[in-house]
Amino acid sequence: MKKRLLTEGLKCSPETMASPQLSSPQPNNGLQTTVFSLLLATVPIAPIAHAQDTPAPRPISTDRPDTTESAYTVPDGMFQIEASILDFSRDRRGTPSAHSQWIFGQVNFKRGVSQNTDLQLIFNTHSVAGQVEGGDRTYSNGFGDITLRIKRNLWGNDSGETAFAVMPYLTFPTHTGMSNRTWAGGIILPFSTSLPNGWTLGLMTELDFRDRAADGAGRFQWLNSVTTGIPLIADVGAYIELVSIASPTAPHQLSTNAGLTFQLSPNLIIDTGCRIGLSRTSPDLGVFSGFSVRF
């Protein structure tokens, strides 16, 4: 980095340039000028230049609202909150009974711990689940389970057309009315690539393990998804996604998701969308809205 040199004050004054005279002593102006120059040199010019050269953080990238996670991490030292304002799903699964669930404030709290790594804490602040069967209604509500994740970007975080990350996770049961009451863990592998005309393509594979089966899901589960991001106008975008969930001990599930995103500022995005089950074993319908903010 080039630094501006304060050499003007180090030049000799006209008095010091003159020939010596046999006269009465004069003030030592050269020494005074030198001292003044040294004081000016303490002005913090270098820190100002450094602040101007500090690069801006990479564009915000979110794991919501689709199932496919982002391959990009939160920049080092920054926080990011991704939250659903409302998430509703309804499912009959080919039976006379109907299951519905409301989730208020599902939060993913992120912290960038290095330029290519972030930590994530996920929880449901409040959930309400209901079942209607034969005219009888039953409800349960409460705080959901807690999930810890760590995402490590392996390439493409700040440059390139593609990006890839590894994200192991662990879910802790809270044993509340909305808890699955089982430990779970796995690994998530998201990949992203740029397409022509500003489109993007995201691919993800995820391996899940539970210590025991719960809610009709098998102990082992393999999830795969593909999503396409489509720029519309200005800061408005859309996406469409296909999700497949397979298990050796549970029926296969297939669903599609679609939605809109609105970027209100470089660090604030709001979203809305829906989920539609394509197989009888998938939830029939879901709608959601939320936001993501970085600071």
BAFI-3210 file (N, C-alpha, C; in Angstrom, 3 decimals, decimal comma, padded with zeros to 6 digits):
// residues 295
n [1|2|3|4|5|6|7|8|9|10|11|12|13|14|15|16|17|18|19|20|21|22|23|24|25|26|27|28|29|30|31|32|33|34|35|36|37|38|39|40|41|42|43|44|45|46|47|48|49|50|51|52|53|54|55|56|57|58|59|60|61|62|63|64|65|66|67|68|69|70|71|72|73|74|75|76|77|78|79|80|81|82|83|84|85|86|87|88|89|90|91|92|93|94|95|96|97|98|99|100|101|102|103|104|105|106|107|108|109|110|111|112|113|114|115|116|117|118|119|120|121|122|123|124|125|126|127|128|129|130|131|132|133|134|135|136|137|138|139|140|141|142|143|144|145|146|147|148|149|150|151|152|153|154|155|156|157|158|159|160|161|162|163|164|165|166|167|168|169|170|171|172|173|174|175|176|177|178|179|180|181|182|183|184|185|186|187|188|189|190|191|192|193|194|195|196|197|198|199|200|201|202|203|204|205|206|207|208|209|210|211|212|213|214|215|216|217|218|219|220|221|222|223|224|225|226|227|228|229|230|231|232|233|234|235|236|237|238|239|240|241|242|243|244|245|246|247|248|249|250|251|252|253|254|255|256|257|258|259|260|261|262|263|264|265|266|267|268|269|270|271|272|273|274|275|276|277|278|279|280|281|282|283|284|285|286|287|288|289|290|291|292|293|294|295]
n.u [000,846|000,625|001,979|001,403|003,973|005,210|007,040|007,336|007,680|010,223|011,982|014,607|014,467|014,429|016,147|017,987|019,199|020,782|024,076|026,503|026,505|028,348|026,896|024,448|023,052|020,391|017,022|016,656|015,279|015,243|015,374|012,922|011,102|011,626|010,794|008,043|007,295|007,688|005,662|003,400|003,630|002,506|-000,195|-002,967|-002,707|-002,306|-004,160|-006,609|-006,423|-006,353|-008,916|-010,429|-009,664|-010,731|-012,422|-015,838|-018,360|-019,255|-022,137|-025,337|-026,455|-028,852|-030,211|-032,906|-035,779|-036,243|-035,868|-033,327|-030,114|-027,889|-024,668|-022,930|-021,309|-021,815|-020,121|-016,987|-017,242|-019,766|-023,351|-026,328|-029,780|-032,321|-035,662|-038,936|-041,997|-044,539|-045,546|-047,380|-048,807|-050,660|-052,133|-053,531|-052,900|-054,203|-056,142|-059,111|-058,618|-057,227|-054,232|-052,698|-050,373|-048,988|-046,350|-044,715|-042,333|-039,881|-036,492|-033,272|-030,276|-027,279|-023,691|-020,753|-017,676|-015,243|-013,695|-014,719|-016,440|-019,336|-021,422|-024,498|-027,659|-030,712|-034,189|-037,647|-039,728|-042,412|-044,884|-047,853|-049,775|-052,344|-054,997|-057,674|-060,211|-062,896|-064,643|-063,547|-061,211|-057,813|-055,086|-051,720|-049,010|-046,065|-042,534|-040,067|-037,646|-034,006|-031,461|-028,069|-025,680|-022,788|-021,295|-019,071|-017,485|-016,034|-015,119|-015,431|-016,606|-016,088|-015,451|-015,660|-017,666|-018,986|-019,904|-019,321|-020,176|-019,816|-021,847|-022,298|-024,677|-026,540|-029,333|-031,115|-033,371|-036,084|-038,160|-040,663|-044,173|-044,118|-041,886|-039,813|-038,741|-036,415|-032,976|-031,080|-029,038|-026,668|-025,376|-025,020|-024,780|-024,405|-024,497|-023,784|-024,289|-023,704|-025,899|-026,688|-027,949|-028,377|-029,621|-029,652|-028,508|-029,151|-028,058|-028,523|-027,623|-028,511|-027,872|-029,487|-029,828|-031,584|-031,938|-034,040|-037,063|-039,504|-042,606|-043,471|-041,241|-038,273|-035,379|-033,052|-032,469|-032,554|-032,180|-032,734|-032,418|-033,245|-032,979|-033,969|-033,038|-034,547|-034,176|-036,374|-037,686|-035,851|-035,076|-036,420|-036,983|-037,534|-038,158|-038,099|-038,547|-037,629|-038,094|-036,931|-037,397|-036,074|-036,188|-035,142|-037,017|-039,407|-042,122|-041,520|-041,137|-042,229|-042,072|-042,868|-041,678|-042,234|-041,641|-041,296|-038,822|-037,840|-035,572|-034,893|-032,832|-029,180|-028,707|-031,096|-033,794|-037,025|-039,467|-041,799|-043,882|-044,894|-045,578|-046,120|-047,367|-046,362|-046,654|-048,619|-047,767|-046,554|-046,754|-049,750|-050,097|-048,447|-047,807|-045,887|-044,026|-041,365|-038,266|-034,869|-032,025|-028,979|-026,172]
n.v [-001,186|002,195|005,002|008,344|010,673|012,932|015,184|017,836|019,400|018,687|019,953|022,387|025,634|029,004|030,521|028,662|027,919|030,064|031,637|031,327|033,909|036,431|037,425|038,419|035,709|033,766|032,498|028,908|027,973|025,804|023,512|023,812|023,493|020,868|019,450|020,086|018,796|016,129|015,855|016,128|013,789|011,908|011,823|009,727|008,539|006,149|004,203|005,339|005,045|002,275|001,601|002,522|000,740|-001,661|-004,568|-004,925|-006,983|-010,286|-010,825|-011,263|-014,525|-017,060|-019,829|-020,345|-019,655|-022,195|-025,843|-026,703|-026,068|-023,235|-022,925|-021,081|-019,155|-017,219|-014,130|-013,675|-012,744|-011,588|-011,564|-013,457|-013,727|-015,931|-016,354|-017,745|-016,157|-017,180|-020,530|-022,933|-026,162|-028,870|-032,087|-035,045|-037,587|-039,668|-040,652|-040,601|-038,813|-035,587|-033,802|-030,972|-028,239|-025,453|-023,204|-020,777|-018,398|-019,925|-020,142|-019,556|-018,975|-017,472|-017,317|-015,987|-017,498|-017,709|-016,802|-018,696|-020,336|-020,961|-020,968|-022,422|-022,117|-023,608|-023,375|-023,816|-021,333|-021,417|-023,858|-025,285|-028,112|-029,983|-032,417|-033,792|-036,068|-038,046|-036,063|-035,363|-033,276|-032,780|-031,171|-030,024|-028,145|-026,030|-025,522|-026,358|-028,916|-028,574|-027,637|-027,901|-026,688|-026,726|-025,026|-025,441|-023,918|-025,165|-024,410|-021,532|-019,474|-016,705|-016,220|-017,349|-019,609|-021,717|-023,266|-025,067|-026,847|-028,303|-029,557|-030,695|-031,787|-031,761|-032,769|-031,971|-033,417|-031,771|-032,705|-031,594|-030,795|-030,592|-031,924|-034,286|-036,199|-037,667|-038,250|-036,881|-036,737|-035,866|-035,255|-032,598|-031,697|-029,149|-027,711|-025,177|-023,389|-020,969|-019,875|-018,992|-015,627|-014,711|-016,701|-019,308|-022,491|-024,925|-027,754|-030,478|-032,984|-035,035|-036,838|-038,476|-039,501|-041,117|-041,890|-043,499|-044,455|-041,957|-040,221|-041,499|-041,518|-043,077|-044,591|-044,180|-041,842|-040,434|-037,538|-035,646|-032,802|-030,308|-027,045|-024,068|-020,779|-017,758|-014,659|-011,901|-008,985|-006,036|-006,191|-008,544|-011,986|-015,433|-018,908|-022,416|-025,759|-029,200|-031,956|-034,938|-037,663|-040,490|-043,698|-046,758|-047,923|-046,557|-045,036|-043,602|-040,084|-037,285|-033,974|-030,580|-027,228|-023,705|-020,185|-016,652|-014,080|-011,039|-008,568|-006,142|-004,557|-004,501|-006,275|-007,425|-009,564|-010,590|-013,244|-015,500|-018,369|-021,675|-025,190|-028,283|-031,488|-034,287|-036,958|-039,536|-039,954|-037,660|-034,446|-032,651|-029,872|-026,747|-023,482|-020,483|-017,754|-015,401|-013,936|-012,721|-011,415|-009,613|-008,620]
n.w [000,000|-000,896|000,727|001,709|001,741|004,091|003,262|002,931|005,260|006,056|004,465|004,149|005,631|004,288|005,914|006,931|004,619|003,896|003,802|006,460|008,928|010,642|013,048|015,516|017,430|015,921|016,068|016,037|013,399|011,661|013,321|014,706|012,579|011,857|014,165|014,122|011,771|012,479|014,359|012,701|011,318|012,903|012,362|011,623|008,827|007,444|008,654|007,729|004,957|004,909|005,811|003,669|001,748|002,553|001,627|000,521|002,109|000,853|-001,327|000,267|001,084|001,400|003,327|003,417|001,270|000,282|000,183|-000,579|000,530|000,854|-000,694|000,224|002,830|005,866|006,098|007,840|011,216|011,000|011,616|010,910|010,516|009,788|009,345|009,677|009,337|009,271|008,873|007,377|007,089|005,583|005,606|004,369|003,559|002,217|003,949|006,079|008,141|008,941|009,045|010,401|010,670|012,322|012,285|014,058|013,751|013,120|013,492|012,172|013,359|012,589|012,608|011,366|011,588|010,421|007,281|005,600|007,017|008,958|011,920|013,019|014,606|015,046|015,644|016,590|017,623|018,385|017,910|016,552|016,338|014,818|014,663|012,887|013,116|012,403|013,308|015,726|017,355|018,023|019,636|019,890|021,243|021,437|022,145|019,706|018,641|018,859|016,645|015,751|013,485|011,346|008,781|006,129|003,568|000,663|-001,852|-004,025|-002,537|-002,662|-005,291|-008,730|-010,782|-009,607|-006,468|-003,433|-000,472|002,824|005,381|008,402|010,927|014,054|015,901|018,822|021,047|022,641|024,103|024,419|023,825|021,049|020,224|018,470|020,014|019,692|019,002|016,326|013,400|010,805|007,479|005,177|001,804|-000,161|-003,474|-005,843|-008,902|-011,481|-014,082|-017,528|-018,231|-015,657|-014,165|-011,653|-010,419|-008,033|-006,237|-004,009|-001,680|001,059|003,996|006,554|009,966|012,554|016,039|016,550|014,843|013,956|013,749|011,400|009,794|008,571|010,225|008,791|006,241|002,997|001,353|-001,563|-003,647|-006,118|-007,320|-009,009|-009,510|-010,524|-011,967|-011,890|-011,965|-011,282|-007,937|-007,452|-007,309|-008,334|-007,607|-008,301|-007,253|-006,765|-004,649|-003,196|-001,009|000,371|001,977|003,487|005,113|005,021|003,165|-000,094|-000,676|-002,565|-003,642|-004,667|-004,692|-004,750|-005,099|-004,200|-003,909|-002,320|-002,409|-000,237|000,636|000,600|002,710|003,529|002,992|002,030|001,818|000,219|-000,345|-001,552|-000,911|-002,534|-002,413|-004,327|-004,162|-002,554|-000,012|000,796|002,460|001,714|001,152|001,634|002,920|003,246|004,727|005,199|006,409|005,900|007,435|007,669|009,626]
ca.u [000,000|001,409|001,718|001,745|005,127|005,159|008,416|007,414|008,164|011,606|012,839|015,238|013,885|015,366|017,158|019,030|019,890|021,688|025,453|026,678|026,805|028,930|025,955|023,861|022,386|019,005|016,311|016,942|014,039|015,337|015,001|011,489|010,386|011,780|009,920|006,669|007,080|007,554|004,326|002,441|003,763|001,684|-001,574|-003,219|-003,027|-002,346|-005,449|-007,669|-006,282|-006,708|-010,379|-010,966|-009,340|-011,386|-013,440|-017,208|-018,687|-019,900|-023,598|-026,050|-026,967|-029,670|-030,638|-034,338|-036,953|-036,396|-035,235|-031,913|-029,327|-026,900|-023,276|-022,138|-021,349|-021,867|-018,750|-016,371|-017,595|-021,120|-024,478|-027,436|-030,979|-033,302|-036,812|-040,262|-043,051|-045,633|-045,372|-048,537|-048,881|-051,860|-051,904|-054,505|-052,194|-055,104|-056,963|-060,177|-058,132|-056,427|-053,205|-052,258|-049,347|-048,621|-045,074|-044,518|-040,983|-038,766|-035,340|-031,918|-029,363|-025,973|-022,539|-019,554|-016,526|-014,073|-014,138|-015,367|-017,141|-020,294|-022,143|-025,931|-028,541|-032,059|-035,220|-039,003|-040,129|-043,727|-045,558|-049,169|-050,140|-053,701|-055,494|-059,136|-060,579|-064,237|-065,240|-062,777|-060,028|-056,780|-054,040|-050,555|-048,217|-044,883|-041,218|-039,589|-036,294|-032,919|-030,477|-026,799|-025,028|-021,596|-021,135|-017,726|-017,396|-014,782|-014,659|-016,399|-017,283|-015,892|-015,177|-015,923|-019,035|-019,576|-019,574|-019,654|-019,988|-020,109|-022,541|-022,825|-025,619|-027,011|-030,595|-031,313|-034,800|-036,453|-039,193|-041,869|-045,300|-043,829|-040,601|-039,795|-038,289|-035,356|-031,768|-030,883|-027,828|-026,389|-024,490|-025,677|-023,787|-025,010|-023,687|-024,432|-023,591|-024,352|-026,406|-026,828|-029,035|-028,584|-030,245|-028,770|-028,920|-028,684|-028,231|-028,180|-027,903|-028,469|-028,005|-029,993|-029,913|-032,266|-031,669|-035,197|-038,031|-040,483|-043,523|-043,556|-039,977|-037,349|-034,178|-032,132|-033,204|-031,711|-032,910|-032,095|-033,213|-032,708|-033,723|-033,547|-033,342|-034,873|-034,363|-037,563|-037,488|-035,126|-034,603|-037,405|-036,611|-038,421|-037,479|-038,908|-037,704|-038,125|-037,487|-037,181|-036,949|-036,127|-035,778|-035,369|-038,080|-040,562|-042,496|-040,837|-041,878|-041,840|-042,810|-042,323|-041,796|-042,064|-041,831|-040,749|-037,964|-037,780|-034,409|-035,201|-031,554|-028,117|-028,669|-032,453|-034,609|-038,254|-039,838|-043,067|-043,951|-045,778|-045,118|-047,192|-046,980|-046,561|-046,922|-049,650|-047,119|-046,005|-047,766|-050,493|-049,950|-047,825|-047,556|-044,953|-043,425|-040,306|-037,281|-033,472|-031,340|-027,557|-025,602]
ca.v [000,000|003,407|005,959|009,717|011,098|014,320|015,658|019,282|019,963|018,312|020,801|023,448|026,951|029,955|030,944|027,657|027,822|031,199|031,443|031,721|035,310|036,734|038,335|037,908|034,406|033,749|031,269|027,728|027,652|024,457|022,535|023,931|022,908|019,406|018,948|020,211|017,744|014,849|015,815|015,862|012,397|011,025|011,785|008,334|008,459|004,747|003,562|005,836|004,374|000,863|001,490|002,719|-000,419|-002,858|-005,009|-005,110|-008,411|-010,921|-010,662|-012,136|-015,775|-017,636|-021,224|-020,332|-020,379|-023,532|-026,940|-026,746|-025,118|-022,448|-023,369|-019,935|-018,950|-015,856|-013,611|-013,710|-011,675|-011,091|-012,377|-013,536|-014,367|-016,353|-016,734|-017,798|-015,455|-018,152|-021,723|-023,789|-027,347|-029,691|-033,387|-036,118|-038,852|-040,700|-041,184|-039,666|-037,814|-034,501|-033,295|-029,615|-027,720|-024,043|-022,875|-019,338|-018,014|-020,872|-019,255|-020,063|-017,917|-017,812|-016,479|-016,297|-017,656|-017,492|-016,349|-019,792|-021,208|-020,349|-021,812|-022,179|-022,624|-023,620|-023,781|-023,303|-020,644|-021,920|-024,672|-025,824|-029,217|-030,450|-033,562|-033,903|-037,425|-038,401|-034,944|-035,057|-032,452|-032,808|-030,204|-029,937|-026,963|-025,853|-025,246|-027,517|-029,399|-027,634|-028,190|-027,202|-027,007|-025,981|-025,071|-025,142|-023,788|-025,741|-023,541|-020,660|-018,558|-015,313|-016,093|-018,547|-019,871|-022,786|-023,277|-026,343|-026,785|-029,474|-029,063|-031,681|-031,223|-032,610|-032,286|-032,358|-033,402|-030,975|-033,485|-030,802|-031,330|-030,581|-032,573|-035,631|-037,072|-038,544|-037,604|-037,014|-036,109|-036,197|-034,378|-031,931|-031,333|-028,272|-027,263|-024,100|-022,955|-019,895|-020,196|-017,774|-014,661|-014,490|-017,848|-020,133|-023,882|-025,490|-029,192|-030,862|-034,320|-035,009|-038,126|-038,266|-040,678|-040,945|-043,030|-044,386|-043,897|-041,053|-039,548|-042,191|-041,458|-044,156|-044,208|-043,664|-041,073|-039,816|-036,441|-035,002|-031,687|-029,454|-025,795|-023,095|-019,392|-017,018|-013,223|-011,352|-007,561|-005,322|-007,042|-009,599|-013,246|-016,573|-020,202|-023,631|-026,790|-030,577|-032,597|-036,373|-038,231|-041,956|-044,401|-048,195|-048,406|-045,667|-044,765|-042,512|-038,826|-036,395|-032,719|-029,439|-025,950|-022,523|-018,987|-015,368|-013,380|-009,594|-008,019|-004,765|-003,877|-005,502|-007,211|-007,780|-010,256|-011,226|-014,307|-016,199|-019,481|-022,801|-026,563|-029,149|-032,884|-034,996|-038,364|-039,654|-039,993|-036,334|-033,462|-032,187|-028,452|-025,888|-022,096|-019,900|-016,453|-015,155|-012,911|-012,958|-010,145|-009,795|-007,431]
ca.w [000,000|-000,969|001,784|001,375|002,512|004,511|003,103|002,843|006,504|006,250|003,647|004,908|005,462|003,670|006,857|007,045|003,345|003,735|004,258|007,859|009,159|011,945|013,668|016,750|017,210|015,479|016,498|015,211|012,683|011,084|014,354|014,942|011,451|011,920|015,230|013,643|010,764|013,160|014,947|011,632|010,875|013,756|011,888|011,190|007,398|007,021|008,978|006,866|003,659|005,083|005,877|002,343|000,922|003,070|000,657|000,995|002,273|-000,288|-001,293|001,198|000,533|002,469|003,238|003,175|001,770|-000,301|000,916|-000,958|001,296|000,124|-000,580|000,674|004,264|006,383|006,230|009,162|012,132|010,794|012,049|009,960|011,057|008,788|010,172|009,079|010,066|009,347|008,047|007,574|006,234|005,776|004,988|004,622|003,320|001,737|005,041|006,453|009,089|008,377|009,951|010,070|011,570|012,222|012,920|014,163|014,148|013,014|013,396|011,935|013,786|012,038|012,957|010,600|012,489|009,577|005,974|004,878|007,970|009,880|012,866|012,918|015,644|014,479|016,586|016,401|018,845|018,799|016,900|016,896|015,466|015,073|013,905|012,856|012,719|012,848|014,024|016,937|017,122|019,058|019,359|020,768|020,903|022,271|021,562|018,954|018,888|018,572|015,711|015,584|012,219|010,981|007,326|005,650|002,112|000,160|-002,933|-004,662|-001,624|-003,067|-006,722|-009,510|-011,226|-008,807|-005,041|-002,784|000,976|003,663|006,567|009,363|011,883|015,142|016,462|020,208|021,411|023,816|024,809|024,619|023,081|019,616|020,006|017,885|021,094|019,215|018,509|014,884|012,879|009,410|006,733|004,056|000,790|-001,172|-004,609|-006,586|-010,109|-012,217|-015,412|-018,337|-017,993|-014,235|-013,498|-010,833|-010,202|-006,780|-006,030|-002,640|-001,173|002,525|004,663|007,905|010,834|013,841|016,926|016,383|013,908|014,558|012,839|010,132|009,055|008,895|010,960|007,784|005,243|001,972|000,718|-002,708|-004,144|-007,177|-007,354|-010,020|-009,190|-011,743|-011,742|-012,540|-012,199|-010,235|-006,842|-007,245|-007,921|-008,136|-007,643|-008,362|-006,661|-006,672|-003,485|-003,072|000,262|000,303|003,181|003,323|005,991|004,948|001,773|-000,781|-000,733|-003,655|-003,546|-005,396|-003,997|-005,593|-004,301|-004,617|-002,956|-002,539|-001,708|000,098|000,805|000,454|003,825|003,958|001,987|002,484|000,882|000,379|-001,282|-001,234|-001,147|-003,019|-002,433|-005,590|-003,844|-001,514|001,297|001,095|002,886|000,548|000,841|002,635|002,527|004,204|004,459|006,171|006,083|006,238|007,653|008,027|010,256]
c.u [000,883|001,003|002,147|002,856|005,020|006,567|008,513|008,029|009,619|012,546|013,401|014,560|014,880|016,450|018,296|019,774|020,905|023,073|025,584|027,055|027,400|028,063|025,401|023,101|020,918|018,330|016,585|015,660|014,071|014,944|013,515|010,685|010,450|010,864|008,463|006,334|006,901|006,183|003,263|002,472|002,953|000,232|-001,852|-003,651|-003,172|-003,648|-006,586|-007,614|-006,682|-008,219|-011,002|-010,739|-010,010|-012,488|-014,805|-017,489|-019,380|-021,425|-024,249|-026,578|-027,653|-029,959|-032,145|-034,609|-037,074|-035,704|-033,747|-031,138|-028,324|-025,503|-022,371|-022,339|-021,501|-020,432|-018,277|-016,783|-018,998|-022,151|-025,545|-028,587|-031,928|-034,487|-038,078|-041,218|-044,221|-045,343|-046,515|-048,475|-050,113|-051,682|-053,011|-053,891|-053,154|-055,968|-058,069|-059,700|-057,275|-055,474|-052,812|-051,238|-049,078|-047,298|-044,908|-043,076|-039,986|-037,516|-034,077|-030,972|-027,944|-024,907|-021,340|-018,351|-015,206|-014,598|-014,897|-016,159|-018,142|-020,935|-023,612|-026,675|-029,972|-033,053|-036,562|-039,438|-041,502|-044,378|-046,889|-049,503|-051,524|-054,061|-057,010|-059,478|-061,945|-064,915|-064,516|-061,513|-059,085|-055,656|-052,896|-049,739|-047,007|-043,652|-040,711|-038,190|-035,256|-031,888|-029,241|-026,157|-023,752|-021,381|-019,711|-017,737|-016,033|-014,246|-015,809|-017,071|-017,224|-015,643|-015,499|-017,393|-019,741|-019,138|-020,050|-019,337|-020,324|-020,712|-023,054|-023,757|-025,987|-028,261|-030,798|-032,805|-035,032|-037,520|-040,380|-043,009|-045,064|-042,498|-040,778|-039,297|-037,245|-034,170|-031,652|-029,607|-027,617|-025,430|-025,225|-024,597|-024,458|-024,002|-024,475|-023,602|-024,398|-024,763|-026,498|-028,027|-029,362|-029,279|-029,200|-029,365|-028,313|-029,017|-027,826|-028,500|-027,675|-028,708|-028,369|-030,046|-030,631|-031,932|-032,850|-036,192|-039,028|-041,318|-043,552|-042,295|-039,073|-036,144|-033,130|-032,948|-032,223|-032,553|-032,082|-033,008|-032,471|-033,592|-033,128|-033,997|-033,493|-035,009|-035,565|-037,342|-036,765|-034,617|-035,609|-036,959|-037,630|-037,583|-038,527|-038,008|-038,416|-037,354|-037,912|-036,609|-037,161|-035,624|-036,021|-036,539|-039,316|-040,877|-041,741|-041,740|-041,318|-042,710|-042,133|-042,598|-041,611|-042,302|-041,171|-039,857|-037,898|-036,604|-034,627|-033,955|-030,457|-028,109|-030,050|-033,253|-035,874|-038,693|-041,219|-043,130|-044,907|-045,089|-046,311|-046,665|-047,312|-046,789|-047,907|-049,037|-046,492|-047,109|-048,426|-050,151|-049,265|-047,644|-046,690|-044,546|-042,377|-039,372|-035,880|-032,783|-029,914|-027,024|-024,260]
c.v [001,238|004,325|007,339|010,177|012,580|014,899|017,158|019,881|019,665|019,120|021,936|024,768|027,890|030,398|029,942|027,480|028,946|030,877|031,892|033,177|035,466|037,783|037,703|036,616|034,595|032,462|030,124|027,289|026,258|023,391|022,582|023,277|021,393|018,804|018,988|019,116|016,379|014,725|015,527|014,411|011,439|010,985|010,420|008,243|007,013|004,053|004,042|005,156|002,920|000,686|001,647|001,496|-001,693|-003,311|-005,157|-006,605|-008,959|-010,737|-011,666|-013,362|-016,526|-019,113|-021,336|-019,560|-021,807|-024,579|-026,989|-025,670|-024,397|-023,034|-022,271|-019,712|-017,470|-015,350|-013,593|-012,492|-011,133|-012,085|-012,373|-014,291|-014,664|-016,939|-016,795|-017,014|-016,406|-019,300|-022,682|-024,961|-028,163|-030,978|-034,352|-037,497|-039,990|-041,324|-040,181|-038,566|-036,782|-033,979|-031,885|-029,149|-026,253|-023,843|-021,361|-019,077|-019,145|-020,071|-020,061|-018,901|-018,315|-016,815|-016,918|-016,342|-017,620|-017,091|-017,427|-020,729|-020,396|-021,411|-021,428|-022,846|-022,481|-024,094|-023,178|-022,620|-021,107|-022,665|-025,157|-026,899|-029,710|-031,626|-033,612|-035,293|-037,750|-037,296|-034,559|-034,283|-032,573|-031,862|-030,368|-028,730|-026,891|-025,517|-026,503|-027,951|-028,357|-028,327|-027,290|-027,651|-026,183|-026,154|-024,640|-025,093|-024,286|-024,992|-022,641|-019,639|-017,106|-015,138|-017,413|-018,725|-020,933|-022,639|-024,593|-026,232|-028,121|-028,965|-030,228|-031,008|-032,255|-031,970|-032,866|-032,334|-032,567|-031,659|-032,614|-031,452|-031,401|-031,235|-033,917|-036,675|-038,089|-037,716|-037,836|-036,295|-036,504|-035,216|-033,874|-031,441|-030,474|-027,826|-026,206|-023,751|-021,867|-020,382|-018,902|-016,924|-014,473|-015,614|-018,571|-021,526|-024,370|-026,965|-029,529|-032,324|-034,296|-036,411|-037,885|-039,600|-040,293|-042,134|-043,990|-043,686|-043,019|-040,427|-040,184|-042,155|-042,596|-043,653|-043,636|-042,979|-040,409|-038,794|-035,870|-033,897|-030,963|-028,216|-024,866|-021,706|-018,573|-015,532|-012,713|-009,880|-006,959|-006,315|-008,129|-010,850|-014,325|-017,846|-021,302|-024,798|-028,142|-031,277|-034,057|-036,861|-039,742|-042,547|-045,891|-048,721|-047,518|-045,383|-043,562|-041,282|-037,951|-035,139|-031,656|-028,167|-024,823|-021,286|-017,773|-014,821|-011,909|-009,048|-006,525|-003,917|-004,916|-006,561|-007,622|-008,356|-010,761|-012,230|-014,836|-017,318|-020,560|-024,115|-027,406|-030,583|-033,541|-036,491|-038,415|-039,625|-038,657|-035,430|-032,821|-030,754|-027,728|-024,490|-021,468|-018,505|-016,213|-014,068|-013,388|-011,602|-010,430|-008,486|-007,756]
c.w [000,000|000,170|001,316|002,300|002,831|004,460|003,104|004,100|006,754|005,367|004,489|004,616|004,816|004,630|006,952|005,753|003,176|004,269|005,689|007,948|010,550|012,602|014,915|016,470|016,843|015,973|015,525|014,522|012,079|012,074|014,637|013,829|011,475|012,975|014,791|012,631|011,411|013,832|013,896|011,204|011,723|013,331|011,270|009,733|006,960|007,409|008,112|005,509|003,760|005,116|004,501|001,460|001,414|002,112|001,298|001,163|001,035|-000,198|-000,348|000,459|001,664|002,233|003,026|001,888|001,235|000,564|000,658|-000,216|000,403|000,328|-000,032|002,169|004,603|006,537|007,678|009,989|011,983|011,335|010,951|010,612|009,910|009,545|009,337|009,958|010,306|008,390|008,373|006,608|006,600|005,000|005,375|004,438|002,976|002,807|005,370|007,404|008,365|009,442|009,491|011,104|011,257|012,960|012,883|014,604|014,194|012,670|013,116|012,228|013,395|012,505|012,118|011,516|011,740|008,202|005,221|005,785|008,771|010,757|012,824|014,070|015,142|015,528|016,155|017,686|019,334|017,635|017,452|015,874|015,840|014,198|014,038|012,333|013,310|013,627|015,292|016,559|018,316|018,645|020,352|020,329|021,818|021,454|020,862|019,367|018,444|017,695|015,657|014,274|012,093|009,473|006,955|004,127|001,650|-001,042|-003,390|-003,766|-002,105|-004,560|-007,413|-009,835|-010,392|-007,351|-004,444|-001,305|001,620|004,961|007,418|010,360|012,945|015,735|017,854|020,532|022,662|024,659|025,226|023,835|021,593|019,291|019,319|018,878|020,640|018,763|017,012|014,486|011,443|008,788|005,493|003,107|-000,279|-002,238|-005,372|-007,811|-010,798|-013,595|-016,220|-017,904|-016,524|-013,491|-012,658|-010,678|-008,900|-006,683|-004,605|-002,404|000,331|003,062|006,110|008,660|012,119|014,721|016,995|015,459|014,651|013,464|011,453|009,307|009,501|009,665|010,014|006,689|004,294|001,225|-000,432|-003,224|-005,260|-007,254|-008,402|-009,589|-010,459|-011,409|-012,526|-012,871|-011,006|-009,190|-006,482|-007,992|-007,617|-008,134|-007,781|-008,008|-006,675|-005,558|-003,425|-001,743|000,201|001,608|002,976|004,154|005,976|003,490|001,212|-000,835|-001,852|-003,578|-004,395|-004,603|-005,010|-004,745|-004,916|-003,514|-003,351|-001,731|-001,492|000,306|000,637|001,544|004,330|002,792|002,668|001,426|001,196|-000,643|-000,823|-001,551|-001,557|-003,069|-003,763|-005,388|-002,687|-000,120|001,680|001,629|001,668|000,155|001,986|002,075|003,622|003,780|005,538|005,702|006,462|006,351|008,134|008,615|010,880]
res [m|k|k|r|l|l|t|e|g|l|k|c|s|p|e|t|m|a|s|p|q|l|s|s|p|q|p|n|n|g|l|q|t|t|v|f|s|l|l|l|a|t|v|p|i|a|p|i|a|h|a|q|d|t|p|a|p|r|p|i|s|t|d|r|p|d|t|t|e|s|a|y|t|v|p|d|g|m|f|q|i|e|a|s|i|l|d|f|s|r|d|r|r|g|t|p|s|a|h|s|q|w|i|f|g|q|v|n|f|k|r|g|v|s|q|n|t|d|l|q|l|i|f|n|t|h|s|v|a|g|q|v|e|g|g|d|r|t|y|s|n|g|f|g|d|i|t|l|r|i|k|r|n|l|w|g|n|d|s|g|e|t|a|f|a|v|m|p|y|l|t|f|p|t|h|t|g|m|s|n|r|t|w|a|g|g|i|i|l|p|f|s|t|s|l|p|n|g|w|t|l|g|l|m|t|e|l|d|f|r|d|r|a|a|d|g|a|g|r|f|q|w|l|n|s|v|t|t|g|i|p|l|i|a|d|v|g|a|y|i|e|l|v|s|i|a|s|p|t|a|p|h|q|l|s|t|n|a|g|l|t|f|q|l|s|p|n|l|i|i|d|t|g|c|r|i|g|l|s|r|t|s|p|d|l|g|v|f|s|g|f|s|v|r|f]
***
